[in-house]
Amino acid sequence: MAGSTHHRVSRVSSLLRDVLGELIVRELRDPRVQGVTVTDVEISSDLGDAKVYVTGVAEAGRRDALRGLDNASGFLRREIGRRVQLRTLPQLRFYFDESMDYGARIDAALREIGLSGAGPARIETDEPATTGDASTDDD
């Protein structure tokens, strides 16, 4: 039973991510939320609470964007109820997705030490490089 519950929560999370993404882009007119993209939705096992992670806003406007989304949460819940058949509509809580910033910092650090975009790290040796062909001409 636990496996089916997890599968349902995963399906509902994915569905809410898609529906919320569409609603935010097409229905909200609040300038504070322009450019916001829903990256993930984590929903509780009882489907009563949903953490909605967003990105796409400059650091200076993040607080305002989250306020705009919080102000629109009633409208968003109502529209979700019209589009998705759920017994309970989850409470929506909005958070800025820090993973994009974290990835950018890691990329910058790798560029700084010269590893970004270089593919796998190479270890320099005094031995000549091999082509991977194990056959020899010692016949």
C-alpha positions as CSV (number, residue, x, y, z in Angstrom):
1,M,0.0,0.0,0.0
2,A,2.9,2.4,0.8
3,G,4.2,2.0,-2.8
4,S,0.9,3.0,-4.3
5,T,0.6,6.0,-2.0
6,H,4.1,7.1,-3.0
7,H,3.2,6.7,-6.7
8,R,0.0,8.7,-6.3
9,V,1.8,11.5,-4.4
10,S,4.4,11.6,-7.2
11,R,1.7,11.7,-9.9
12,V,-0.2,14.5,-8.1
13,S,3.0,16.5,-7.6
14,S,3.9,16.3,-11.3
15,L,0.3,17.2,-12.3
16,L,0.3,20.2,-9.9
17,R,3.7,21.4,-11.2
18,D,2.3,21.4,-14.8
19,V,-1.0,23.0,-13.9
20,L,0.6,25.7,-11.6
21,G,3.2,26.5,-14.3
22,E,0.5,27.1,-16.8
23,L,-1.7,29.1,-14.5
24,I,1.2,31.4,-13.4
25,V,2.3,32.1,-17.0
26,R,-1.2,32.4,-18.5
27,E,-3.6,33.6,-15.8
28,L,-1.7,35.7,-13.3
29,R,-1.4,39.4,-14.2
30,D,0.6,40.4,-11.2
31,P,3.9,42.0,-12.5
32,R,5.8,40.6,-9.4
33,V,5.4,37.1,-10.8
34,Q,6.3,37.7,-14.4
35,G,9.0,35.3,-15.5
36,V,8.4,32.8,-12.6
37,T,8.8,29.2,-13.5
38,V,7.6,26.3,-11.4
39,T,10.5,23.8,-11.0
40,D,9.1,21.3,-8.5
41,V,6.2,20.5,-6.2
42,E,6.6,18.5,-3.1
43,I,3.3,17.3,-1.7
44,S,2.6,15.7,1.7
45,S,1.5,12.1,1.8
46,D,-2.0,13.2,2.8
47,L,-2.1,15.6,-0.2
48,G,-2.9,18.5,2.2
49,D,0.2,20.6,1.8
50,A,2.3,21.4,-1.3
51,K,5.7,23.1,-1.3
52,V,5.9,24.8,-4.7
53,Y,9.5,25.7,-5.8
54,V,9.9,28.5,-8.3
55,T,12.8,30.2,-10.2
56,G,13.3,32.7,-12.9
57,V,13.4,35.9,-10.9
58,A,16.4,38.0,-10.2
59,E,17.6,37.9,-6.6
60,A,16.4,41.4,-5.9
61,G,12.8,40.5,-6.9
62,R,12.5,37.1,-5.2
63,R,10.8,38.3,-2.1
64,D,8.2,40.3,-4.1
65,A,7.6,37.4,-6.4
66,L,6.9,35.1,-3.5
67,R,4.6,37.6,-2.0
68,G,2.7,37.9,-5.3
69,L,2.4,34.1,-5.4
70,D,1.2,33.9,-1.8
71,N,-1.4,36.6,-2.6
72,A,-2.6,34.6,-5.6
73,S,-2.7,31.2,-3.8
74,G,-6.5,31.3,-3.3
75,F,-7.0,31.9,-7.0
76,L,-4.5,29.2,-7.9
77,R,-6.2,26.7,-5.5
78,R,-9.6,27.5,-7.0
79,E,-8.3,27.0,-10.5
80,I,-6.5,23.8,-9.6
81,G,-9.9,22.6,-8.2
82,R,-11.5,23.3,-11.6
83,R,-8.9,21.5,-13.6
84,V,-7.9,18.6,-11.4
85,Q,-10.1,16.1,-9.6
86,L,-8.8,15.9,-6.0
87,R,-10.8,15.3,-2.9
88,T,-8.6,17.8,-1.0
89,L,-6.9,20.8,-2.5
90,P,-3.5,21.3,-0.9
91,Q,-2.4,24.4,0.8
92,L,0.2,26.1,-1.4
93,R,3.4,27.3,0.0
94,F,5.9,29.0,-2.3
95,Y,9.7,28.8,-2.0
96,F,12.5,30.0,-4.3
97,D,14.4,27.1,-5.8
98,E,18.0,27.6,-4.6
99,S,19.4,24.7,-6.7
100,M,19.9,26.9,-9.8
101,D,22.0,29.3,-7.8
102,Y,23.9,26.5,-6.1
103,G,24.6,24.9,-9.6
104,A,25.8,28.3,-10.9
105,R,28.2,28.7,-7.9
106,I,29.6,25.2,-8.5
107,D,30.0,25.9,-12.2
108,A,31.8,29.2,-11.4
109,A,34.1,27.4,-9.0
110,L,34.9,24.7,-11.5
111,R,35.6,27.4,-14.2
112,E,37.9,29.1,-11.7
113,I,40.0,26.0,-11.3
114,G,39.8,25.2,-15.0
115,L,37.5,22.1,-15.0
116,S,34.2,23.3,-16.4
117,G,33.4,22.2,-19.9
118,A,36.7,20.2,-20.1
119,G,35.0,16.9,-19.9
120,P,36.4,14.2,-17.5
121,A,39.5,15.2,-15.7
122,R,42.7,13.9,-17.3
123,I,45.5,12.6,-15.3
124,E,48.9,13.4,-16.8
125,T,51.3,10.5,-17.0
126,D,54.7,9.9,-18.7
127,E,53.2,6.9,-20.6
128,P,51.8,7.4,-24.2
129,A,48.1,7.4,-24.6
130,T,46.5,4.2,-25.8
131,T,43.7,3.9,-28.3
132,G,42.0,1.2,-26.4
133,D,42.9,-1.5,-29.0
134,A,44.3,-4.5,-27.1
135,S,45.6,-6.3,-30.1
136,T,49.3,-6.4,-30.8
137,D,51.4,-7.0,-33.9
138,D,53.6,-9.6,-32.3
139,D,52.6,-12.5,-34.6
